[in-house]
Amino acid sequence: MTATAPTILATCAGFDPGSWSDVVYGPLMLEAVRLARVPGARAPRVLHLNTAGGDPRFVEGTELEAARLAGVEASHLRFFPHPNVPSLRDTVMRADVVWVSGGSVVNLLAIWRAHGLDHVLQDAWRAGVVLAGGSAGGLCWHTGGVTTSFGPAASVVADGLGFVPGSLAVHYDSDASRAVAYEGGIASGVLAEGIALDEGTGVVYRDDGDGPQFVEALTQHVEGRVLRVTRDGDRAVTTPLETRLLA
């Protein structure tokens, strides 16, 4: 754990298709590793959490190969059928980056809380472990957002971990129901104001002593938008944020 200040990278991204391998770390995953600022003497340590997808074992081999190609030391923390390590705290604290993959954020939150992982992650974040993830793995750090955990149409979830202020919506350009649910939730006051992410985008938060603050918006492609969504009376207002294009 080497980040100079508590850092979170919330994204709508993850692994990309590989040329000579099934998948590779995408640009935003590599950015999470960069944010950890690991000294060059050793490989960065990335801990993968696939809780939101039910800890599918069949993806782990391809993810470990992607990690090897990225020059990182990777491992997986599972909860099905039970935790695969004797100490959640020791396992998380050893990591430089925790990367959380997508799936059901509702199930993820319930499982983490049942095992006390929410408290472990918060302590690790404060100690310098970069917390990051895509889709549900980006939403979970916020106070809430919108999810398809309950069915195909997006609905509001308002009990996120709340490590960073505000709410988050992902897949904003690829699922019209998410924009409707998110802007409706903000307009009604059910959700806090927040940020909406198109596919392949992300946002960085850092706590330099005054609480977690927005640092910058990132995108993997020129078309990717990051929007700030605020409340004005009984309606939601979207404002595009300047983004930095990752190579």
Phi, psi and omega in degrees: 000115192225355180302140184285342177210154179306125189228138175230135173241107180258127188225168167242061186201184180173230178288147173248157175300141179263166175270308180255001176223165181298312180220162174226161172297125176286170183305322181286329173294318178295327177295323177300319178295318180297320181297336179288340176054050180285132178302152186291351184288343180217164178283141174299146180254119181247127178255118181267131174241115179251030183305318185296336178261008179084022179053056181291117184293332187292343180271347190294323180298315180293325179291321178293324176294319177298320178296317179300316180295331179276356179078027179241157175264116186242154174209170182239138171253120183245158175237356180246129359280349176201167180305141183267011178224152180286334182227110176298318183297311181298320182295314181290318183294338179284341185282155168266326180225135167254120179248122183253122181273171188278177182142225181267110178291329179296313178294319179304310182298318181296316182292314180301315181293322179299328182262358182076014182292333179302317179290321178298315180296320179295318177296318180296318178301315179295333182274354176115004174281126178286126176262130185208167177168173182237145179060242177304329179285350172261322181295322191302331184285346185269178178287336180174191181169211177235149188212157170254025180298334183261354182159177186299326179276136183293144176220168185279140167234129189237018182234046175293177183294331177071026176293327178241153184286150173085180184251174180215141171237138179243170180055039189292330182264355185245353180219100185299330182294335180290319178297318180298312182293320183291310181294327175294319179295322178287317180299325182275348182087001178292323177251146172290155174303155184190213188229142177245136184244127167286169175302137176078024179234171180197173181219140181254135172239145176216146178250103179265017177122346181248023184091160182298132181230149173299133178252305180197161175254142185234152175216148177269348181213155189301325186281347187294128180252145167237124187244137168270130183243118184238169180255132175230096185068241180253025178223161177259142181239130179254135180230120179296139175259150174293136181242151172259126181278123178277143180289000000 
